[in-house]
Amino acid sequence: MPLRSYGVVTARVVDTRREGSSEDTPHYQIHLVDDGGTHYRAAVNVKSAQPPWELLYFAAEDFRHSLIEQLPAAGSGWNALSSESGGASLDYVRADLVERSQMRPVPPDVDGADNDLADFLDRYVNRAQQDSSAYAYVFGEPWGPEEQPDKVFGFEPGNGVHSVHMNQGNSEEYREDDGVWQDGGLLLHFAEEDRWVAIFLAFQSQSWNTDDETGHAPESEVSRPEQKAAV
């Protein structure tokens, strides 16, 4: 079964919040506001819930791809996307977005400058926050609206997007989320430069050899954490 829903939020970055690696499942939190005044929180994983803990990361600083022409209007908020080829949906395996060999494991948050995933996200997201011409496009699964304020930024109602990472070839524990043309990611458009930055994230436990219908990895490649723990 794929994600319950899939799409993209496009809005301006107004704030960020880092969560330390001591958290059980730390995220890099992004506060977004669309052109209609609706608030969103993008919760971007920076650490896996199972070993290997470090996420795979790649940033394309001058991203060019045909899907850009299919994106919804900048600042239009949440847009549902069909999980199929030919549109704006992301698929790391099928859409020629990124190669597994381009990605490298990065720690979530360690002492020092420009040496962990939160630092790398800061580099681009903070620049987008400071650029009045910039819009973010955050792909993933939505949540909300909630009946209470957002737990990180306090806006009401709570509302946002998560699963901002590859969503296929999962380990046994998360296999039910597998699907094709439903991968998460982050695009930033710096309009004054007409330049796109694309950030892609995946878990090391995920396989890149996935079924074209289900997004499942072959049974022989499915990662089973309990077996790893016994080794």
Backbone as a ProteinNet text record, in pm:
[ID]
protein_1_A
[PRIMARY]
MPLRSYGVVTARVVDTRREGSSEDTPHYQIHLVDDGGTHYRAAVNVKSAQPPWELLYFAAEDFRHSLIEQLPAAGSGWNALSSESGGASLDYVRADLVERSQMRPVPPDVDGADNDLADFLDRYVNRAQQDSSAYAYVFGEPWGPEEQPDKVFGFEPGNGVHSVHMNQGNSEEYREDDGVWQDGGLLLHFAEEDRWVAIFLAFQSQSWNTDDETGHAPESEVSRPEQKAAV
[TERTIARY]
84.8	0	88	62.4	143.3	104.2	163	125.5	-24	-85.7	-229.7	-262.4	-175	-191.9	-52.7	-40.5	90	72.8	169.3	163.7	279.3	259.8	366	307	375.7	344.9	441.8	388.5	474.8	438.7	538.7	517.8	652.8	648.8	771.7	821.3	951	1012	1011.4	956.4	956.4	1033.6	1064.5	1138.8	1188.2	1286.8	1336.2	1365.5	1371.4	1405.3	1482.3	1599.3	1678.4	1645.4	1642.8	1626.2	1752.3	1807.8	1933	1920.8	2033.5	2034.5	1999	1990.4	1950.1	1801.2	1722.5	1581.7	1569.1	1456	1435.6	1431.4	1354.8	1346.4	1356.8	1476.9	1492.3	1456.5	1404.5	1369.1	1428.4	1441.3	1469.3	1334.3	1287.1	1151.7	1154.8	1065.1	1057.1	916	906.8	778.9	758.8	645.2	613.8	480.2	466.4	339	313.9	195.6	165.7	109.2	82.9	40.3	-100.9	-175.8	-308.2	-307.1	-188.1	-174.7	-185.2	-195.8	-201.5	-61.3	-50.9	77.8	93.1	217.5	251.5	382.9	398.9	529.5	576.7	696	759.8	855.5	830.9	914.5	1007.1	1134.4	1231.5	1318.6	1312.5	1394.5	1542.9	1617.5	1762.9	1833.5	1755.6	1812.5	1713.5	1763.9	1678	1630.6	1514.5	1462	1523.2	1605.3	1671.8	1807.7	1902.3	2035	2031.8	2124.6	2221.2	2150	2197.8	2125	2135.6	2246.1	2269.4	2189.6	2124.2	2052.4	2148.2	2104.4	2174.3	2126.3	2219.9	2189.3	2257.9	2185.8	2247.1	2174.7	2249.9	2192.4	2244.2	2152.4	2186.3	2169.8	2278.2	2274.5	2227.7	2222.5	2168	2082	1968.8	1883.9	1805.8	1813.4	1738.2	1669.5	1538.3	1462	1327.4	1273.3	1145.6	1029.6	1039.4	927.9	903.6	1004.8	988.6	873	857.2	749.7	612.4	607.1	479.9	440.6	526.3	499.4	380.4	306.8	198.6	252.9	164.8	205.8	275.9	384	458.7	367.3	377.5	300.6	158.1	119.6	-20	-55.8	37.4	7.8	10.6	-81.3	-82.4	-146.5	-79.4	-130.6	-115.6	-227.3	-221.9	-165.4	-84.5	-24.6	-60.8	-80.4	-103.8	28.8	28.3	150.7	169	211.3	230.9	333.5	390.4	491.2	427.1	509.1	463.2	418.4	415.7	374.1	484.4	445.3	541.7	585.9	532	565.8	711.1	771.5	910.8	921.5	1020.1	1054.8	1205.6	1276.5	1422.6	1474.3	1399.6	1445.3	1414.9	1301.8	1250.5	1257.4	1280.4	1263.9	1395	1507.9	1637.8	1660.5	1631.6	1650.1	1786.3	1824.2	1945	1987.4	2116.1	2169.8	2210.1	2194.3	2234.4	2381.8	2463.9	2607.1	2638.9	2546.8	2568.5	2543.7	2470.5	2429.6	2533.8	2545.7	2641.2	2576.6	2615.3	2559.5	2611.6	2520.9	2556	2498.1	2577.4	2524.1	2418.2	2325.3	2214.2	2254.4	2338.6	2369.9	2490.2	2607	2728.3	2797.2	2888	2961.2	3043.7	3054.2	3132.4	3042.7	3104.9	3031.7	3029.3	2915	2900.9	2947.1	2904.3	2950.7	2841.2	2712.8	2604	2481.9	2379.3	2263.4	2189.2	2176.3	2109.5	2186.5	2320.3	2401.5	2377	2373.3	2356.1	2218.3	2115.9	1982.2	1978.4	2041.1	2050.6	2107.7	2209.5	2279.9	2182.8	2087.9	1996.2	1864.8	1810	1678.6	1686.9	1792.5	1807.7	1825.8	1895.1	1909.8	1774.1	1689.8	1556.1	1472.7	1490.9	1416.7	1454.6	1579.3	1628.1	1605.3	1562.8	1545	1395.9	1353	1210.5	1155.5	1243.2	1197.6	1187	1227.9	1240.7	1113.4	1083.8	974.8	1028.4	971	1002.8	892.3	931.7	838.9	878	791.4	822.4	728.4	786.6	710.5	700.9	583.9	567	420.9	395.2	260.3	208.3	83.8	31.7	-24.8	-34.9	-117	-195.5	-300.1	-382.8	-494.8	-571.3	-551.1	-586.4	-508.6	-526.6	-617.4	-662.4	-750.9	-673.9	-541.6	-458.5	-350.4	-284.4	-176.3	-62.1	14.5	131.1	226.3	279	359.2	498	543.7	677.3	670.2	588.9	586.5	464.3	364.2	252.8	141.3	149.2	40.3	-82.7	-197.4	-322.4	-396.3	-454.9	-439.6	-308.2	-265.1	-147.6	-171.6	-68.8	-87.3	50.7	69.9	202.6	223.7	353	393	514.3	515.2	629.4	661.3	741.5	790.2	861	947.4	1020	1149.1	1132.3	1244.8	1195.4	1282.9	1246.3	1140.7	1038.2	926.6	899.2	1005	994.4	1115	1107.9	1219.8	1246.4	1140.6	1157.8	1190.9	1243.9	1265.2	1130	1132.9	1008.8	914.4	967.6	884.1	801.7	854.8	787.3	743.6	738.8	709.6	570.5	478.4	342.1	337.7	441.8	446.4	503.2	550.4	611.6	513.4	567.1	490.9	583.3	537.6	615.2	558.8	645	606.1	541.8	604.3	556	671.9	789.3	904.1	899.3	955.3	964.2	1092	1098	1216.3	1186.6	1287.6	1275.5	1337.6	1257.2	1307.3	1296	1396.5	1396.6	1421.7	1331.4	1346.6	1383.9	1503	1550.2	1518.9	1402.5	1346.2	1433.1	1493.3	1574.4	1691.5	1742.3	1850.9	1798.4	1667.6	1606.6	1689.4	1720	1800.2	1725.1	1733.4	1668.7	1773.8	1747.4	1825.1	1733.9	1782.4	1704.7	1778.2	1706.2	1763.3	1689.7	1767.3	1711.1	1765.2	1677.7	1711.7	1659.3	1734.9	1692.2	1753.8	1695.2	1749.8	1842	1949.8	2044	1980.7	1876.1	1808.6	1718.3	1696.6	1609.3	1683.5	1612.6	1666.8	1628.4	1717.8	1689.7	1648.3	1633.8	1585	1439.9	1345.5	1206.3	1112.4	1002.7	901.9	831.3	806.1	746.5	599.8	536.6	397	381.9	454.2	434.6	538.1	654.4	763.1	835.9	798.6	864.9	1001.3	1093.9	1220.2	1198.3	1283.2	1275	1287.8	1221.4	1220.9	1363.2	1454.3	1591.9	1665.1	1611	1677.2	1605.8	1497.2	1423.7	1502.9	1531.9	1608.3	1518.7	1570.8	1495.6	1577.3	1539.7	1619.2	1647.2	1549.6	1570	1680.8	1698.9	1806.7	1940.7	1941.8	2064.7	2112	2018	2052.8	2115.5	2081.5	2131.5	2271.1	2315.9	2448.1	2559.8
-119.5	0	124	218.8	341.2	438.9	558.6	663.9	692.3	737.1	766	877.7	972.9	1083.6	1135.1	1198.9	1245	1376.1	1463.1	1589.4	1678.8	1809.9	1907.4	2034.8	2089.5	2222.7	2321.1	2428	2535.3	2664.1	2723.3	2838.8	2903.5	3014.8	3082.7	3027.9	3021.4	2983	3103.9	3087.6	3198.4	3166.6	3038.6	3003.7	2860.5	2825.3	2687.9	2653.1	2524.4	2476.8	2346.2	2341.7	2219.7	2139	2006.1	1917.6	1833.3	1826.7	1756.3	1606.9	1542.6	1398.8	1316.9	1379.3	1306.1	1272.8	1342.5	1310.4	1170.6	1101	966.9	970.2	1061	1075.7	1224	1279.2	1422.9	1462.8	1583.5	1639.7	1780.1	1822.2	1961.6	2021.6	2115.6	2168.3	2299.6	2309.2	2428.9	2486.5	2615	2686	2756.9	2728.9	2781.1	2853.9	2957.2	3027.8	3049.6	3004.3	3020.9	3160.1	3189.3	3323.6	3356.7	3256.8	3279.5	3294.2	3285	3302.8	3175.1	3059.2	2932.4	2890.1	2843.5	2801.4	2649.8	2607.1	2464.2	2442.2	2320	2277.4	2158.4	2168.3	2056.7	1990.7	1863.9	1788.4	1697.7	1734.4	1664.1	1575.2	1444.4	1352	1382.6	1379.8	1391.8	1270.5	1174.9	1053.5	940.2	823.5	707.5	653.3	589.3	526.2	388.6	342.3	212.6	220.8	137.2	143.8	99.7	154	260.9	394.1	471.2	589	707.9	718.6	836.5	827.8	938.3	945	965.7	923.2	953.7	1088.9	1169.8	1308.3	1345.1	1421.3	1481.5	1611.8	1716.2	1843.7	1879.3	1907.9	1957.5	2108.6	2183	2328	2402.9	2336.2	2396.2	2289.5	2260.1	2148.3	2183.9	2095.4	2112.4	1981.1	1987.1	1864.7	1903.1	1815.7	1843.7	1858.2	1798.3	1806.7	1950.3	2036	2175.5	2241	2204.5	2261.9	2213.9	2106.6	2050.2	2093.2	2170.6	2208.5	2303.4	2295.6	2391.8	2532.7	2630.1	2769.8	2794.1	2869.5	2903	2970.9	2927.3	2989.8	2943.7	2841.3	2796.4	2699.5	2671.5	2585.7	2438.9	2362.6	2217.2	2182.8	2095.9	2044.8	1892.9	1821	1675.6	1639.7	1533.5	1486.7	1341.5	1305.4	1165.8	1091.3	971.3	890.8	819.3	896.7	843.3	928.9	873.1	944.5	1053.3	1146.7	1248.7	1377.3	1381.2	1501.6	1554.8	1607.4	1667.1	1571.4	1449.9	1355.9	1310.8	1284	1241.7	1089.8	1034.8	893	882.2	851.7	848	741	632.2	518.8	539.5	603	605.1	739.7	847.7	980.5	1050.8	981.6	1043.2	1170.9	1162.2	1275.4	1271	1151.6	1134.3	988.4	964.4	828.7	793.2	668.8	623.4	655.2	646.3	671.6	817.5	909.1	1050.8	1084.4	999.8	1029.4	979.9	1050	1008.2	1014.2	924.3	927.5	1047.5	1113.4	1235	1225.4	1257.8	1254.7	1362.6	1341.6	1435.9	1571.8	1573.6	1699.9	1677.1	1727.5	1709.2	1843.9	1851.1	1975.3	2014.4	2145.1	2194.6	2254.2	2322.2	2392.6	2313.1	2316.6	2262.2	2117	2035.1	1896.5	1796.1	1839.4	1746.7	1784.9	1700.1	1719.6	1848.6	1880.7	2006	2126.2	2120.7	2229.1	2243.2	2130.3	2134.9	2189.5	2150	2204.2	2353.3	2393.6	2536.6	2617.5	2562.7	2634.8	2683.9	2598.7	2632.9	2692.6	2634.7	2679.5	2819	2847	2981.8	3085.6	3047.4	3140.8	3169.4	3065.1	3085.2	3175.2	3161.1	3246.2	3393.5	3417.7	3555.3	3617.3	3535.5	3581.1	3600.7	3723.9	3752.4	3694.3	3652.9	3595.1	3443	3381.8	3236.1	3168.3	3053.9	2967.7	2826.5	2756.7	2616.3	2528.4	2409.6	2303.5	2180.7	2139.6	2027.3	1911.3	1800.8	1683.8	1582.3	1521.4	1418.5	1392.1	1347.2	1310.7	1418.9	1464.6	1571.8	1520.6	1610.7	1585.1	1712.2	1694.2	1807.2	1835.3	1944.4	2034.9	1969.6	2003.7	1948.4	2038.8	1988.2	2065.1	2150.2	2141.2	2217.5	2291.4	2387.8	2460.4	2366.9	2407.7	2331.3	2318.8	2199.4	2173.8	2236.8	2278.7	2337.5	2489.1	2539.1	2682.4	2754.9	2680.4	2740.9	2799.3	2793.1	2847	2755.9	2810.2	2735.3	2739.8	2625.3	2492.7	2427.4	2326.9	2250.8	2186.7	2186.7	2149.8	2132.5	2032.6	2022.3	1901.8	1871.1	1762	1692.2	1559.4	1479.8	1375.1	1274.5	1175.4	1245.1	1340.5	1419.9	1346.6	1224.2	1136.5	1029.2	944.9	832.3	747.9	706	630.3	501.3	426	294.3	212.1	80.7	-6	-9.7	9.5	20.4	-112.7	-102.4	-219.5	-279	-396.2	-467.7	-383.1	-308	-232.4	-125.2	-68.6	41.9	4.6	-123.2	-169.6	-126.4	-106.9	-68.1	71.2	151.4	285.1	285.4	170.1	163.6	204.5	269.8	303.1	365.2	374.1	439.5	578.5	668.6	806.1	874	855.8	920.3	952.5	975.2	1006.1	1151.3	1174.3	1308.3	1377.4	1505.5	1583.5	1731.1	1811.9	1956.3	2028.3	2112.5	2199.4	2343.4	2423	2565	2643.1	2736.1	2817.7	2959.3	3000.4	3136.6	3214.7	3279.8	3333.3	3441.2	3525.8	3633.7	3579.1	3463.7	3399	3297.3	3266	3156.1	3028.7	3000.4	2882.2	2794.3	2665.1	2566.5	2487.9	2466	2373.9	2257.5	2136.1	2016.1	1937.7	1897.2	1818.7	1686	1576.7	1442.7	1367.5	1292.7	1219.8	1076.9	983.5	843.5	777.8	665.6	587.1	479.7	452.5	350.4	212	191.1	61.4	38.6	141.4	127.8	70.4	-11.3	-67	22.4	30.3	105.8	12.7	-112.9	-212.7	-241.6	-170.4	-178.6	-213.9	-278.6	-321.7	-201.1	-205.5	-92.8	-70.2	-166	-151.1	-118.7	-190.6	-179	-91.9	-72.9	-2.9	-88	-216.3	-305.7	-350.4	-369.7	-434	-584.2	-654.2	-800.4	-854.5	-964.7	-1021.5	-1041.9	-1077.2	-1103.4	-976.5	-857	-731	-652	-705.8	-634.3	-637.5	-519.2	-508.1	-541.2	-627	-666.5	-629.7	-522.3	-471.5	-574.6	-662.2	-759.1	-858.3	-886.6	-973.9	-903.1	-773	-696.6	-692.9	-677.1	-666.4	-794.6	-907	-1035.8	-1065.9	-995.2	-1023.4	-982.1
0	0	0	-89	-93.4	16.4	15.5	108.4	95.9	203.9	202.2	104.2	92.6	-0.5	-35.2	-150.7	-196.5	-271.7	-255.2	-327.6	-290.7	-313	-290.7	-231.6	-131.7	-79.8	-144.2	-201	-249.5	-176.5	-112.1	-24.8	3.6	75.4	115.8	250.2	265.9	393.7	486.7	608.4	704.4	832.4	857.4	979	966.6	1048	1054.9	1200.6	1229	1363.4	1350.8	1410.9	1413.5	1537.9	1524.1	1638.8	1652.2	1772.7	1795.3	1775.5	1750.5	1724.2	1847.1	1965.5	2085.1	2083.3	1999.3	1983.7	1923.6	1954.2	1899.6	1746.7	1690.9	1545.7	1510.3	1515.3	1491.9	1349	1335.9	1206.4	1193.6	1071.6	1040	1003.8	1085.7	1072.4	991.9	894	809.5	819.8	854.7	860.5	726.9	663.5	531.5	534.9	453.7	439	290.5	242.6	100.7	73.1	-52.8	-91.1	-43.4	0	56.7	207.4	268.5	412.5	493.7	430.2	502.2	544.4	669.5	726.5	715.9	700.6	693.6	767.7	818.5	870.5	788.8	733.3	664.9	763.4	794.5	887.8	806.8	800.9	717.2	805.6	784.5	863	845.5	956.3	948	1008.9	1061.9	1120.4	1101.1	1066.7	1048.1	1182.9	1182.1	1302.2	1324.6	1231.2	1243.9	1177.2	1214.9	1154.6	1007.6	929.6	959.2	983.4	1082.1	1127.9	1033.4	962.2	878.2	748.2	711.2	585.1	469	351.6	227.8	176.6	128.2	90.7	-39.4	-122.5	-239.9	-270.9	-302.7	-343.7	-482.7	-573.7	-706.6	-704.7	-717.7	-700.1	-824.1	-936.7	-1059.1	-1126.3	-1063.7	-1104.2	-1230.3	-1328.9	-1453.1	-1486.5	-1505	-1530.9	-1589.6	-1672.7	-1738.2	-1640.1	-1520.4	-1425.6	-1379.2	-1388.3	-1346.1	-1421.3	-1548.2	-1629.1	-1584.3	-1506.3	-1461.7	-1320.3	-1254.7	-1116.3	-1104.9	-993.2	-971	-950.9	-955.4	-943.5	-810.9	-815.6	-694.6	-593.9	-466.1	-360	-347.8	-424.1	-425.6	-315	-222.8	-108.4	-142.9	-80	-100.4	-232.9	-309	-435.5	-437.3	-446.4	-459	-596	-600.7	-725.1	-748.4	-874.2	-909.6	-910.5	-857.1	-852.3	-985.6	-1084.6	-1219.4	-1291.5	-1396.1	-1473.1	-1558.8	-1604	-1695	-1630	-1496.7	-1426.1	-1338.5	-1222.3	-1130.3	-1020.2	-1016.1	-908.9	-919.5	-803	-796.7	-787.4	-853.4	-840.5	-859.4	-751.6	-757.1	-853.1	-866.4	-946.1	-1094	-1127.4	-1264.1	-1334.7	-1263.7	-1324.3	-1357.9	-1344.7	-1377.6	-1296.5	-1167.4	-1076.7	-1008.8	-963.3	-883.9	-892.9	-887.2	-884.9	-741.4	-706.7	-572.8	-547.5	-649.7	-634.1	-604	-634.4	-605.9	-458.7	-389.5	-252.5	-153.6	-41.8	60.7	197.6	288.2	423.2	500.9	571.7	645.4	786.6	889.6	1026.5	1045.6	1140	1156.3	1211.1	1314.3	1381.6	1472.2	1433	1513.4	1530.3	1627.1	1652	1530.1	1507.8	1396.2	1289.5	1194.9	1089.9	960.6	894.6	759.4	749.8	847.3	848.1	882.3	881.4	909.5	827.5	832	745.9	778.7	906.6	942.9	888.1	891.7	834.8	684.9	614.9	469.5	432.7	509.6	483.9	515.2	624.8	657.8	541.4	478.1	372.3	264.5	227.7	118.9	169.8	275.8	323	383.4	458.6	514.6	405	298.6	186.7	122.6	109.7	54.5	144.8	276.3	370.7	353.2	322.3	311	172.5	76.6	-60.9	-88.2	-108.4	-127.7	-257.5	-348.4	-474.5	-468.9	-358.1	-351.8	-301.5	-362.3	-317.3	-298	-199.5	-175.9	-232.4	-275.8	-314.8	-233.1	-141.4	-53.3	-86.8	-131.8	-175.1	-61.8	-44.3	56.3	85.6	208.2	253.2	347.8	328.3	412.7	544.1	642.1	760.5	792.3	872.5	914	814.9	841.7	955.8	1089.1	1192.9	1326.2	1409.9	1521	1608.7	1708.5	1706.3	1798.7	1721.2	1787.1	1720.2	1682.2	1584	1544.9	1662.9	1686.3	1806.6	1801.2	1684.7	1672.3	1659	1568	1538.1	1594.6	1642.8	1715	1630.9	1498.8	1417.4	1426.5	1393.6	1401.3	1268	1225.8	1285.7	1241.8	1316.9	1275.9	1139.7	1055.1	915.7	854.2	769.2	710.9	622.7	598.4	509.8	569.7	560.2	605.2	498	534.7	436.9	320.7	356.2	255.8	219.3	169.7	139.2	43.2	-2.2	-87.9	-17.9	-90.9	-32.4	-108.9	-132.9	-196.6	-154	-177.1	-140.5	7.5	88	232.1	298.7	419.9	504.5	542.4	602.4	634.2	720.1	815.3	907.4	836.7	728	658.8	517	488.1	352.4	305.7	399.7	361.4	298.7	316.9	257.2	116.2	68.3	-64.1	-173.5	-275.2	-394.2	-496.5	-619.5	-724.5	-749.5	-797.3	-827.4	-706.6	-590.1	-467.8	-373.7	-428.2	-343.6	-296.8	-178	-123.9	-166.5	-140.9	-174.6	-157.5	-179.2	-160.3	-279.1	-345.8	-450.8	-404.3	-432.9	-400.2	-528.7	-558.6	-678.6	-639.5	-680.9	-659.6	-787.9	-787.6	-911.7	-974.5	-893.8	-950.9	-1031.3	-990.8	-1065.2	-1165.1	-1153.3	-1227.9	-1210.2	-1083.9	-1050.8	-952.6	-977.1	-891.6	-814.4	-686.7	-603.8	-567.2	-584.8	-551.4	-443.5	-340.2	-229.9	-222	-229.3	-227	-105.6	-39.3	82.7	73.4	128.2	132.5	255.1	295.1	405.3	349.1	420.4	374.6	371.6	450.4	454.5	333.7	251.6	135.6	15.8	-61.4	-184.7	-302.3	-401.4	-523.9	-637.1	-605.5	-701.4	-664.1	-726	-681.7	-796.7	-759.2	-855.7	-917.5	-1048.2	-1118	-1082.6	-1019.4	-980.1	-832	-748.2	-602.8	-533.2	-595.5	-528.5	-425.5	-414.7	-318.8	-371.8	-280.8	-313.8	-326.2	-402.1	-403.6	-261.9	-235.3	-99.9	-47.2	-136.1	-92.4	-49.6	-85.7	-52.8	55.3	108.2	212.2	341.8	394.9	519.6	637.4	727.2	846.5	969.5	1039.1	1151.2	1258.6	1285.9	1392.2	1356.4	1226.5	1186	1196	1163.5	1176.1	1321.5	1413.2	1554	1605.3	1543	1590.3	1538.8	1438.9	1381.1	1476
[MASK]
+++++++++++++++++++++++++++++++++++++++++++++++++++++++++++++++++++++++++++++++++++++++++++++++++++++++++++++++++++++++++++++++++++++++++++++++++++++++++++++++++++++++++++++++++++++++++++++++++++++++++++++++++++++++++++++++++++++++

